[in-house]
Amino acid sequence: YQRRVHGRSIAGDWFVFVEECAAPTACSILLRGPSKDLLNELERNLLDAMNVARNLHMDPRVLLGGGATELAVAAALVERSRDVAGVQQWVAQAAAQALEAVPRALAANCGANVLKLLTELRARHARGESVWGVNGTAGCVADIAELGIREPYAVKLQTVKTAIEACCMLLRIDDVVSGVTSKKEQSGSAPPPEEDGA
């Protein structure tokens, strides 16, 4: 049951408002702006914010942002790769290098010296200081926990899963292409002879 239903004119358009409901299960958000482009951008930003709220409602776990989580996982992978012999250690090292793309992009986007910043962050994470990441506003290394920058666990997990699936797909495609090429070489099929134009 609702306490108030009324019509209201906003910028020449009439809207019906149902307000002060006893047990509301839905709501509407009215966006207004000077141009269609701005309204589209507002809608995208609102949807992003609502998705973050939904993700946190479904799984309230959060991780540090600013590339701190990625660097901590990369440091753990590098440490673990030292215990693995042979070619297998390259996989862990490559994954660690790929994870560093996030802080690298953050540093580049804020105009920082990327090489210097990443070197300092690697050193801190190697010493076990896993809360350090990129302060995108100041363009420097910062204690991300102190800054209060957090990201939903579900988003980080999905990002890593998607990246690994993309890598596996590329490797499968490479295997198929390599297999086709090796079959042609084994069959000894030579390219057709060129015809003389005379």
N, C-alpha and C positions, 0 to 999 in steps of 0.2 A: 504494500500500500504506500502511496506517496502523499506528501503533505501539500505539494504545490505544483501545479501544471499551468504554464502561462506562455504566451507568445511574446517574442521580442524582436524588434527590427534592428538589424546590424548592417550598416552601410547599404541600406536599401533592400536588403533581403530579410525575409521573415523566417524565424526559427522557433520551434516549439521546445520549451525547456521543461523537463520533468525533474524536479529537485526535491531534496530532503526525503529520499526513499528510506523506508525502514530497513530493508535488507537488499541493498543494490548488488546486482551481479554483473552489470556492464556499465560502461560510461562512454561518453563521446568527447572528443577533444576538438575544439574549433580552432583552426589555424587561419590567421589572416596576415596578409603582407602586401607590399606595394607592387610586386610583380610575380608572374607565374614561376620564373626561375627561382626566386627567393622562397616561394612556397614549396616548390619541389625539394629544395635543399633542406628546409625546415622539416618537411615530412620524412626525408631520409634520416636526418639527425634524430628525430623523435623515435622512429622505428629502431634505430641502433640503440638508443637509450632503453627502450622498452625490452629489447632482446637481451641486453645486459641484465636488466632487472629480472627477466624470466629465467635466465641462466643461473643467476644467484639464488633465485627462489627454488629452482629444481635441485641445485647442488651448491650449497653456500660456501664451499671451500674456495679459498683464494690463494694466489701465489704472488710473489713480488714481481713488479713490472720493471720497466727501464732496462730490460735485457739481463737483469740479475739472475733470473731463473735459468735462462738459456746458457749463461756463462757458468753457472754452478753445475749444470748437467754436462756441459762441455768439459769442464775441469775433471769431473768424475769419470767421464769416458776416456780422457787422456790418461788419467791415473790407472784405470782398468786395463787400457791397451798395453801397458808396460808388462802386465802379467800374462799376456797372450803372445804366443810365438807364431812366427810366420806371417802369411798374407792376411790372416784374420785380424791382426792388429790394425791394418790399414782401414778396415771398415769402421772401427771405433774412432780412429783419428779423422776420417773423412766426415763422419757424423758430427764430431765435435767441431770441426771447421765449419760445417754447414750451419750449426746452431749459432755460431758467432755472427751470422749474417744479420740477426736482429739488432744487437748492439752496434754493429758496424753501420747499419742503415740509420739508426737513431743518431749516432754521432755525425754522420754525413749530413743528415737533414737539419741539424742545429748548427752546422758550420764549424764544428770542432775539428781539431787535428786528429783524424781517425786513427792513424798508426800509433801516435803517442797515447791516446785514450785507451785503445784496445790493449796495448802493452801493459799499461798500468792496471787495467782491470784483470788481465790474465795473471799478473803477479799477485794481486790481492786474493783472487780466487784460489790460486795455487797454495796460498798461506791459510786457506780455510775461511777467509772473510767473504762469505757467500751472499751478503746483503748489499754488496756494492754493485752499482749499475750506472747508467747514463742519465744525467739530469738534462733532459731535453731543453729546458728553459735557459739554463746557464751554460750549457755545452761543456760540462765537466763531469768528473767522476763524483758520485755522491752515494751516501748511505740511503738506499731506496726505502728501507723500513722506516727510517726517521722521516723521510719525505711523505710517507703514507701512500705510495703508489702501489696499487694492487690490481691484479687481473684475475678474472674467473678461471678456476682450474679447468672447467669443462672446455673453455675456448683454447687454452694452451694444449690440452690433451688432443683435441680435434685437429689442431694445427700440425702437431707432430705426426699424428696418424695419417693425415692427408699427404704430408711431405714424404713419408715412408712409402705409402701406396704409389705415389707418383714415381719415386725412384725405382720401385719394383717393376712398374709398368714399362719404364724406359729400358730397364735391363732385359725384360722379356722381349721387347721389340728388337733390341740389339742382338739378342740370341737368335731370333728368327732371321734377321738380316744376315748375320754371320753364318747361319746354317745354310741359307740359300746361296750365299757366295761360295762357301766351301764345297757345296754339291756341284756347282758349275765348274769349279777348279778340278774336282775329282773326275768328273765325266770327260774332261779334256776338250770340252767344246771350245773351239777357237772362234773368234769373230769372223763373220763372212768376209771373203776377199773383196777388196775395193775394185770396182769396174773402171776400166780406162774410159775416159770420155772421148777417145778418138775413134 
